[in-house]
Every structure is written in structure tokens, then in C-alpha cells.
Amino acid sequence: MVGFTGEFHNNIDAKGRASIPARFREVLARDFGDEGLELTKNMDGGLSAYPTSRWEEIRKNILALPPGPKRTSLNRLILNPAESCTFDKQGRIQLSNALRNYAGMDREIVVVGGYDKIDIFSRGRYDEVNRESQELLRSDPQFVADLGL
């Protein structure tokens, strides 16, 4: 399974809908056997969309944690705000006001593959996340070299 790969720059329309690339919709059906996505907040200040089958694994893993502050935090951040999304005829999903506000999305977005999920960021936040990742990897060039990169 290759999963979701690639980076696509899109816009949110006036009704709060975002287009998911056809390639990602094909992977969703072919590799995961799903037709919909579960959309929620992510730890990087964006949104993550999971195939329904993958989302069930995540949900079960979180609910299997012992009660306590970490489980409560995961419930609040990941499980509770999650929304089921289906595609319209143009391959778009609806992004709720609450999720768009969390991710600071108004118009320009980046839809990027994360193998078993799809991440969606505002253009500004995506640039920040990439900058942070570059700084982290530059701080340990041997780690990168050991990977053959």
C-alpha cells in the first residue's frame, strides 16, 4: 500500500468546502475500502482526515487508555471534535466553522498526504510546520545522512 502522498494547494469556497484531490479519493477507495473520511484537529495546528477504517483503530486505542489526564486531553482534542465527511459530486468535503477556526483557515489551504491520513493546513501554518521540520532535521545532520537522504 502506497497510501496518501502528494501536496496540493487549494482554496476553501464560500460555503466552507474543500476539494480533496481525485488521487486521494482513489487511494481511499482502493487501499482502505472507504468512501468517507473522519476529520478532526491535529497536533500541528491543522486538520487530519482519516479513512473510516483507520479512524476506528485510533478511536479504540484512545478509549483503551486508562482514565486520566492524557486520555481526557485526547478526547477533547481528537475524538470529541471529529466529524464524518462524505464527498459531494465535485469531490469536496465540508469543513465546519469550528474546525476551520481551530486551524486558522479562511481561504488558501494545503492538502497533503500522510500515508494513512490526509492533513489539511492553512497556507501560513503549513509553511510554519515545514520550517519547524527543516530546523529539527538540520539540527541532526547525521540522522538524515543515516537515512540516505
Secondary structure by P-SEA (a helix, b strand, c coil): cccbbbbbbbbbcccccccccaaaaaaaaacccccbbbbbbccccbbbbbcaaaaaaaaaaaaaccccaaaaaaaacccccbbbbbbcccbbbbbcaaaaaaaccccbbbbbbcccbbbbbcaaaaaaaaaaaaaaaaacaaaaaaacc
